Amino acid sequence: NIAITGVAYTSECFPCKPGTYAAKQGSPFCKLCPANSYSNKGETSCHPCDADKYSEKGSSTCKVRPACTDKDYFYTHTACDTQGETQLMYKWAMPKICGEDLEGAVKLPASGVKTRCPPCNPGFFKTNNSTCEPCPYGSYSNGSGCTHCPAGTEPAVGFEYKWWNTLPSNMETTVLSGINFEYKGLTGWEVAGDHIYTAVGASDNDFMILTLVVPGFRPPQSVMADTENKEVARITFVFETICSVNCELYFMVGMNSRTNTPVETWKGTKGKQSYTYTIEENATVSFTWAFQRTTLHETGRKYTNDVAKIYSINVTNVMGGVASYCRPCALEASDLGSSCTSCPAGHYINRDSGTCHLCPSNTILKAHQPYGAQACVPCGPGTKNNKVHSLCYNDCTFSRNTPSRTFNYNFSALASTVSLAGAPSFTSKGLKYFHHFTLSLCGNQGKKMSVCTDNVTDLRIPEGEAGFSKSVTAYVCQVVIIPSEVMGYKAGVSSQPVSLADRLVGVSIDMALEGIVSPAELFHPETSGIPDVVFFFRSNDVTQSCSSGRSTTIRLRCNPMKPTPGTLRLPSMCSDGTCDGCNFHFLWESVAACPLCSASDYHTFVSSCVAGIQKTTYMWREPKLCSGGISLPEQRVTICKTIDFWLKVGISAGTCTAILLTVLTCYFWKKNQKLEYKYSKLVMNATLKDCDLPAADSCAIMEGEDVEDDLIFTSKKSLFGKIKSFTSKRTPDGFDSVPLKTSSGGPDMDL
């Protein structure tokens, strides 16, 4: 409706349209005729339809009632009686428009068949009058009697509905018209023992609505101490849809009585399956399931056999909830005995002793199940735990050993958040928009720094209520941007924020890690020989298309031509960063992505010795494929000896050696002369006979004798002959062998 105020009074009154009426003169508006009545133009009252006809609210004519079929009734179960039995009841779908007395009409099946009531839901117990009541706090139940939690345990409060004999007190159901979007005050879902299903509506395009309201949550202390863990609680439900046309099942979540936001939609027939949604805010939350048989704006019931069934609903950590089991807790000694207490952050609970133990290094603690050493989960490669062991993060350093060398990286220059816009797209009406990405890589103790905000709500709600706008905090997030020139606002409009990376899986130079693949062919190949470093992230959001959640890879590539922070790129074949909607890929080229400089990254040049000085110079290898690390050493100057000096030393040493050899030669020649003289003397003495007089004892000249010189001529040998004779007469013992004759003329004897 459009209401315009501040204008002049009308000059005339207009008659009511058909299907409406005004009972009094001067009525401000015309009222709609109720169901099974009609009115013409300008009527003051409505006329009832005949018994064999019907009409909807606000009708101008009546229609003939059709014969009743099996699509005009449904079944339900009554509450348990005092004997613990329930009755199967059949009821006509309201409003009843069919005639059961017409030819070919079916009759309503007989009701009243009694069966045993199913047990109570976990956390409840059955009273004497066969009703189910919640167990008191500190106890648990599997649906029968309540049992106190044993020592060293505490109740795990929540709601677990798997038996549907009556609708729980915190749930309600209704029907919303798919044509005029008015609530019809009808029951949209009916209980059926082991499931709850959609009832027959007034029309096939009606929304059959089921709502569960949770007042708040009470997560474990280990979760409250973890500031980076957003999970407060979880809701898990098992459902199925049976459809012959294009039916749809919506699951919506509303916070603090705000408008429900669609979370997931299932279209067509879906087999029995489970779905889990994570609650990240401790507030009053409403969960809504809405089922629409067809989106066509047609009245009537053609597809009443198309139904949605919910078998179980389980909500954890509910404030004021009930417990189906008790979980171990840490014990604290007191005057009244042992009582449960909270372990410090990063500590797990020993089931046997109830004591707290710190998780080992490079592990994180499962905050919702901190029991036993197995609760400490190892971090991925290239990551380590934060101070409270709640998440694994990379401190902007990375090291990798290869057969040729060790690569050490420091990405501190890339720790700040960066943004990237995808290629522009256009709607069917020509509206321009594009996807905008915000990334935070490492450091900050693992704190998520990327924020994407939905400011569409900010433009539509009154000033001061902007806190209701939705924002997403993650390592990588995406938002749809509509430029300011398109919308006419001063700033661009951002909407539909989505988290693409909530958890760092690991850092590696490999292309795959834990099911996440970073195909190298998505980007131009690297040619520097320096391996790319890949950061692998995963998102917690699970959708029908992305059953394992979304994943993101950021490939860091060394490029000395890209100064810090460098350039971000999207795959050329996937302009929005993804080719399948689930796996996103980015290439970050920067000089800050190069490994730290080491001794293997520069050359060493040694100059010749000039004037007694030698210089050692260092130069980076070209191209320089490193950043930071060690600095290039300064030029080094050393004292050296020239080649002229060593030539002089060589000549002097040669001269001294020649002189020494000459002196030695003369010395040995002189000594050889003396040996020759002694040898000759010995030969001469050996020729004397025994009868010969002995030689004179004196060489003095007697008186009267003349001095005469006797000349003795001997045949002298050459130097070569002497050496040959000398060597041939040498005995093995090192002495000369001289032939001597005895005075008796006997044989010669060697001396």
Beta strands, then each sheet from edge to edge (+ up, - down):
strand 1: 20-21
strand 2: 31-32
strand 3: 37-38
strand 4: 47-48
strand 5: 53-54
strand 6: 63-64
strand 7: 73-77
strand 8: 85-92
strand 9: 113-116
strand 10: 124-126
strand 11: 132-134
strand 12: 139-140
strand 13: 147-148
strand 14: 153-161
strand 15: 171-176
strand 16: 189-191
strand 17: 196-198
strand 18: 207-214
strand 19: 233-242
strand 20: 248-255
strand 21: 261-267
strand 22: 270-279
strand 23: 285-292
strand 24: 307-316
strand 25: 322-328
strand 26: 330-334
strand 27: 337-341
strand 28: 347-349
strand 29: 356-358
strand 30: 363-365
strand 31: 376-378
strand 32: 384-385
strand 33: 392-393
strand 34: 397-401
strand 35: 406-410
strand 36: 418-421
strand 37: 425-426
strand 38: 432-439
strand 39: 450-453
strand 40: 471-474
strand 41: 476-482
strand 42: 493-501
strand 43: 503-508
strand 44: 512-513
strand 45: 516-517
strand 46: 533-538
strand 47: 551-558
strand 48: 567-569
strand 49: 583-590
strand 50: 602-606
strand 51: 613-620
strand 52: 636-639
strand 53: 739-740
strand 54: 749-750
sheet 1: 1+ 2-
sheet 2: 3+ 4-
sheet 3: 5+ 6-
sheet 4: 7+ 8- 9+
sheet 5: 10+ 11-
sheet 6: 12+ 13-
sheet 7: 16+ 17- 24+ 14- 25+
sheet 8: 15+ 18- 23+ 20- 21+
sheet 9: 16+ 17- 24+ 19- 22+
sheet 10: 26+ 27-
sheet 11: 28+ 29-
sheet 12: 30+ 31-
sheet 13: 32+ 33-
sheet 14: 34+ 35-
sheet 15: 36+ 38- 37+
sheet 16: 36+ 38- 41+ 42-
sheet 17: 39+ 40-
sheet 18: 43+ 46- 47+ 49+ 48-
sheet 19: 44+ 45-
sheet 20: 50+ 51- 52+
sheet 21: 53+ 54-
end
